[in-house]
């Protein structure tokens, strides 16, 4: 009888603490996305940056896509090549007006970005293609968080949204990476297009200033599974509402312990950061990895 009572007491105690245990379980899965690879340490959106991030143990490589004149997807945050990110034969150039061969004339590792004094220069680093980056897939089980840089007010910078989505999907299927892809964008037209083409691809709605609740944003973005807000938009209440709706919240781009703490307390699902090695080390100290 005493043993039965003790067992019941133990079960009651575990039940009472189950919310705490669940909270620890959820928090232990906080993921790290390397923003533009790891631009605090290596030239942004380059193979060296992605290799460094993989070596540090990131859960996802975050990157941006542009399209050349000869319809090759390349990795670049800006549609225009210019210093300090890239230096080339002219002061500036629009990627969509250049062939891949012309884009390759630009050096995207020779000049340190002044915003990141810890960034290591690697002269001679060229813009990679999406194909180049997907060839890194065998180096781990990380995801690819890839952004369609599409501009409704600047249609000359990119292909139409539907065409852009088709081009990306062709490369994803070439490497059978459907389960490891997150397609993100501020231009929800590309997300809606991808949802129609390939419902299995996860979508992430990027937002910089939208004050609405996250489920409303996701619904507009092809019923995205993820909302990726500028990190100052995150509140515990908004994250809780997103989770109730079955959504994940992956804010960008947080680089300091104070900001990481605020996002951890809000119970976000992942953090996009320029310095993934530092964030991973910080999370380990907190017992969250």
Backbone torsions as a table, in degrees:
resi	resn	phi	psi	omega
1	UNK	NA	-45.3	180.0
2	UNK	-60.9	-40.4	-179.9
3	UNK	-63.1	-40.0	179.3
4	UNK	-63.9	-42.2	179.2
5	UNK	-64.6	-40.6	178.9
6	UNK	-64.1	-40.4	178.8
7	UNK	-63.3	-44.3	178.8
8	UNK	-62.1	-40.7	179.5
9	UNK	-63.7	-41.2	179.0
10	UNK	-63.8	-43.0	178.8
11	UNK	-63.4	-40.3	178.1
12	UNK	-63.8	-39.6	179.5
13	UNK	-65.0	-42.9	178.6
14	UNK	-64.1	-39.2	178.9
15	UNK	-64.4	-40.6	-179.6
16	UNK	-63.8	-34.9	-177.5
17	UNK	-93.6	1.1	-175.6
18	UNK	-59.3	-37.2	176.6
19	UNK	-60.3	-37.6	179.5
20	UNK	-68.1	-42.9	180.0
21	UNK	-63.1	-41.1	178.1
22	UNK	-63.4	-39.7	-179.3
23	UNK	-63.1	-42.5	178.2
24	UNK	-62.6	-41.9	-179.8
25	UNK	-61.3	-44.2	-179.9
26	UNK	-64.8	-45.8	-176.9
27	UNK	-66.0	-30.0	-179.0
28	UNK	-67.1	-13.2	-178.3
29	UNK	-101.1	13.0	179.1
30	UNK	-60.1	124.5	-173.4
31	UNK	-99.7	158.8	-179.0
32	UNK	-121.3	125.0	175.6
33	UNK	-108.2	126.3	178.9
34	UNK	-81.3	109.7	-176.1
35	UNK	-69.7	121.2	-175.6
36	UNK	52.4	34.1	-175.7
37	UNK	91.4	-84.8	178.3
38	UNK	-166.4	67.8	-168.6
39	UNK	-70.5	-10.6	173.0
40	UNK	-72.9	-16.9	-174.3
41	UNK	-121.4	-27.7	-177.6
42	UNK	-137.8	160.5	178.5
43	UNK	-55.8	131.8	-170.8
44	UNK	-63.9	145.6	174.7
45	UNK	55.8	37.8	178.9
46	UNK	-123.1	164.1	177.7
47	UNK	-59.5	-42.8	176.4
48	UNK	-58.1	-37.3	178.7
49	UNK	-66.9	-41.9	-179.5
50	UNK	-70.0	-39.5	177.7
51	UNK	-63.0	-43.1	178.1
52	UNK	-60.1	-46.4	-178.6
53	UNK	-62.3	-41.2	178.0
54	UNK	-61.2	-43.6	-179.8
55	UNK	-62.8	-30.1	-179.9
56	UNK	-80.6	-11.5	176.2
57	UNK	95.0	29.0	179.5
58	UNK	-63.8	154.1	176.7
59	UNK	-88.8	-22.0	178.6
60	UNK	-153.5	143.2	171.7
61	UNK	-95.1	119.7	177.3
62	UNK	-96.6	136.6	-177.4
63	UNK	-157.7	171.6	-175.6
64	UNK	-125.3	147.9	-176.3
65	UNK	-120.2	138.5	170.6
66	UNK	-126.7	171.3	-177.7
67	UNK	-129.9	130.4	-179.2
68	UNK	-77.3	172.9	179.1
69	UNK	-61.0	-33.1	179.2
70	UNK	-97.0	27.0	169.4
71	UNK	62.3	44.9	172.4
72	UNK	-111.4	130.2	177.1
73	UNK	-78.7	124.0	177.4
74	UNK	-120.3	165.3	-175.2
75	UNK	-102.0	109.6	-179.8
76	UNK	-158.0	135.1	178.2
77	UNK	-71.1	-41.0	-176.0
78	UNK	-102.3	144.8	177.0
79	UNK	-73.9	-12.6	-178.9
80	UNK	-113.6	128.6	174.8
81	UNK	-81.5	128.5	179.5
82	UNK	-167.7	159.1	176.5
83	UNK	-66.3	156.6	2.7
84	UNK	-86.9	-5.0	-175.4
85	UNK	-67.5	-47.3	-179.9
86	UNK	-135.2	144.8	175.3
87	UNK	-124.8	142.5	-175.0
88	UNK	-152.5	-160.9	-173.8
89	UNK	-71.3	-17.6	176.3
90	UNK	-131.9	171.3	-175.7
91	UNK	-65.0	-46.9	179.0
92	UNK	-144.9	157.7	177.9
93	UNK	-157.6	141.3	177.1
94	UNK	-83.8	124.7	-176.4
95	UNK	-57.5	-40.3	-175.8
96	UNK	-70.7	-8.1	177.0
97	UNK	-103.8	5.5	-179.6
98	UNK	-118.0	148.4	170.2
99	UNK	-77.2	166.0	177.2
100	UNK	-58.9	-41.0	179.6
101	UNK	-59.9	-38.5	179.1
102	UNK	-71.8	-37.7	176.8
103	UNK	-62.5	-36.8	-178.4
104	UNK	-67.8	-10.6	176.5
105	UNK	-76.1	-11.6	-178.0
106	UNK	-89.4	139.6	178.0
107	UNK	-100.3	118.4	-176.9
108	UNK	-110.4	24.9	177.3
109	UNK	-138.9	3.2	-173.3
110	UNK	-83.3	-24.9	-174.7
111	UNK	-117.3	129.6	177.5
112	UNK	-73.7	133.3	174.4
113	UNK	-67.6	120.6	-175.7
114	UNK	-62.4	-17.2	178.1
115	UNK	-73.6	-16.8	-174.7
116	UNK	-130.5	86.3	-177.0
117	UNK	-63.0	-18.4	179.0
118	UNK	-89.8	1.9	-179.1
119	UNK	-73.6	127.7	179.7
120	UNK	-88.0	124.9	177.5
121	UNK	-76.2	146.9	177.2
122	UNK	-138.3	82.8	-177.5
123	UNK	-55.0	143.2	179.8
124	UNK	89.9	3.4	179.9
125	UNK	-76.8	126.6	-177.5
126	UNK	-103.2	160.7	175.7
127	UNK	-65.1	126.8	177.9
128	UNK	-82.7	157.5	170.4
129	UNK	-88.0	164.4	174.7
130	UNK	-61.4	-35.1	176.5
131	UNK	-58.9	-44.3	178.6
132	UNK	-59.0	-43.3	-175.6
133	UNK	-71.1	-39.0	178.7
134	UNK	-66.0	-22.5	177.5
135	UNK	-70.1	-9.8	175.9
136	UNK	-84.5	-4.9	-172.2
137	UNK	-57.0	-33.3	-178.1
138	UNK	-71.2	-5.7	-178.0
139	UNK	-85.9	0.8	179.4
140	UNK	177.6	-169.1	179.6
141	UNK	-112.8	14.2	-178.7
142	UNK	-61.8	157.8	174.2
143	UNK	-91.7	165.1	172.3
144	UNK	-111.0	117.7	176.0
145	UNK	-103.8	95.2	-168.7
146	UNK	-109.7	134.9	-175.0
147	UNK	-108.9	129.5	169.9
148	UNK	-80.6	109.9	175.3
149	UNK	-81.5	96.4	-174.9
150	UNK	-128.5	138.9	-171.0
151	UNK	-129.4	102.8	-179.5
152	UNK	-55.4	-31.8	-178.8
153	UNK	-89.2	-4.2	178.9
154	UNK	-133.9	65.4	-175.4
155	UNK	-62.5	-18.5	-180.0
156	UNK	-73.9	-9.7	-178.6
157	UNK	-84.8	-22.7	-173.2
158	UNK	-146.3	165.0	171.7
159	UNK	-66.7	164.7	172.7
160	UNK	-57.0	152.3	-174.3
161	UNK	-54.1	-43.5	-178.9
162	UNK	-64.6	-41.0	178.8
163	UNK	-66.5	-41.6	178.0
164	UNK	-58.1	-47.3	-179.3
165	UNK	-61.9	-41.5	178.7
166	UNK	-63.2	-40.3	179.7
167	UNK	-63.7	-43.2	179.3
168	UNK	-64.3	-45.9	-177.8
169	UNK	-61.2	-37.8	178.8
170	UNK	-59.9	-41.5	178.7
171	UNK	-69.9	-39.1	178.5
172	UNK	-60.7	-45.2	-178.2
173	UNK	-71.8	-29.3	176.9
174	UNK	-58.2	-36.4	-178.2
175	UNK	-103.5	5.8	-179.2
176	UNK	51.9	51.7	-176.3
177	UNK	-108.7	17.4	-175.3
178	UNK	-51.4	-39.9	-176.3
179	UNK	-78.6	-8.8	-177.6
180	UNK	-112.3	11.3	-176.0
181	UNK	-107.2	135.5	164.3
182	UNK	-118.6	121.6	175.5
183	UNK	-98.8	120.5	-179.4
184	UNK	-118.7	155.0	177.6
185	UNK	-169.9	150.6	167.2
186	UNK	-81.6	-25.2	178.7
187	UNK	-90.5	96.1	-173.8
188	UNK	-64.6	-15.1	177.7
189	UNK	-60.1	-36.9	179.5
190	UNK	-70.4	-32.7	178.5
191	UNK	-71.1	-42.9	177.3
192	UNK	-61.0	-41.2	179.2
193	UNK	-63.4	-43.1	-179.7
194	UNK	-67.3	-36.3	178.4
195	UNK	-59.2	-39.2	179.0
196	UNK	-71.0	-37.6	-177.9
197	UNK	-75.7	-40.9	-173.0
198	UNK	-149.1	85.9	-177.0
199	UNK	-58.7	-19.3	-177.6
200	UNK	-77.4	-15.4	-179.8
201	UNK	-76.4	127.1	176.7
202	UNK	-68.2	141.0	-179.4
203	UNK	-117.7	145.9	178.7
204	UNK	-131.4	122.6	-179.0
205	UNK	-88.5	111.1	176.8
206	UNK	-82.4	139.6	176.0
207	UNK	-148.0	140.5	-178.5
208	UNK	-106.8	-28.3	-174.1
209	UNK	-145.6	3.8	-177.5
210	UNK	-67.4	119.3	-176.4
211	UNK	-83.3	-3.5	-176.6
212	UNK	-67.7	163.9	173.5
213	UNK	-65.0	151.7	-174.4
214	UNK	-62.4	-37.3	177.9
215	UNK	-60.6	-35.0	178.6
216	UNK	-66.5	-38.7	178.3
217	UNK	-66.1	-45.3	-178.9
218	UNK	-61.7	-39.7	-178.7
219	UNK	-62.0	-36.7	-179.9
220	UNK	-73.5	-23.8	-174.5
221	UNK	-98.3	51.3	178.1
222	UNK	68.6	26.8	-175.8
223	UNK	56.6	52.8	-178.5
224	UNK	-61.0	146.9	176.6
225	UNK	-82.5	-18.0	-174.4
226	UNK	-130.2	141.9	169.0
227	UNK	-115.6	131.2	-176.2
228	UNK	-121.5	88.2	-176.9
229	UNK	-90.0	156.1	166.3
230	UNK	-56.6	134.6	-162.8
231	UNK	-62.6	-23.3	178.2
232	UNK	-68.0	-17.3	179.2
233	UNK	-78.4	-12.3	-174.0
234	UNK	-77.9	132.1	170.2
235	UNK	-134.0	155.3	177.3
236	UNK	-55.7	-39.2	-178.4
237	UNK	-65.3	-41.5	179.6
238	UNK	-66.7	-38.9	178.3
239	UNK	-66.4	-42.6	179.1
240	UNK	-61.0	-42.0	178.7
241	UNK	-64.7	-38.9	177.8
242	UNK	-64.0	-43.9	179.8
243	UNK	-64.7	-37.6	177.0
244	UNK	-62.5	-30.7	179.4
245	UNK	-86.5	3.4	178.7
246	UNK	81.5	19.5	-178.0
247	UNK	-101.4	156.8	170.2
248	UNK	-103.7	153.6	179.0
249	UNK	-121.6	121.2	-176.1
250	UNK	-129.6	87.6	-175.3
251	UNK	-75.9	157.0	176.3
252	UNK	-130.9	162.4	-31.1
253	UNK	-110.1	111.0	-173.0
254	UNK	-102.5	130.3	-172.0
255	UNK	-127.7	2.5	-178.2
256	UNK	-124.0	152.5	178.5
257	UNK	-56.6	-36.9	179.8
258	UNK	-62.3	-42.7	179.2
259	UNK	-71.0	-38.8	177.5
260	UNK	-60.6	-43.9	-179.8
261	UNK	-59.2	-43.5	-178.4
262	UNK	-63.2	-39.1	-179.7
263	UNK	-73.3	-36.4	175.6
264	UNK	-61.5	-45.2	-179.9
265	UNK	-65.4	-28.5	177.3
266	UNK	-78.8	-8.8	176.9
267	UNK	68.3	41.4	174.2
268	UNK	-67.6	164.9	-176.5
269	UNK	-90.5	-26.7	179.8
270	UNK	-158.4	163.0	177.0
271	UNK	-129.6	131.0	173.6
272	UNK	-92.6	127.2	-175.4
273	UNK	-141.9	151.6	176.2
274	UNK	-76.2	-17.5	-176.5
275	UNK	-127.6	73.6	-175.0
276	UNK	-61.1	-32.1	179.6
277	UNK	-63.0	-42.6	179.4
278	UNK	-66.0	-41.5	-180.0
279	UNK	-66.2	-42.1	178.8
280	UNK	-61.5	-43.1	178.6
281	UNK	-63.1	-39.8	179.8
282	UNK	-64.7	-43.8	180.0
283	UNK	-64.9	-35.6	177.6
284	UNK	-64.2	-39.7	178.0
285	UNK	-64.1	-30.3	-179.6
286	UNK	-86.0	-1.8	-177.5
287	UNK	73.8	25.2	-176.2
288	UNK	-105.9	5.7	172.9
289	UNK	-143.9	NA	NA
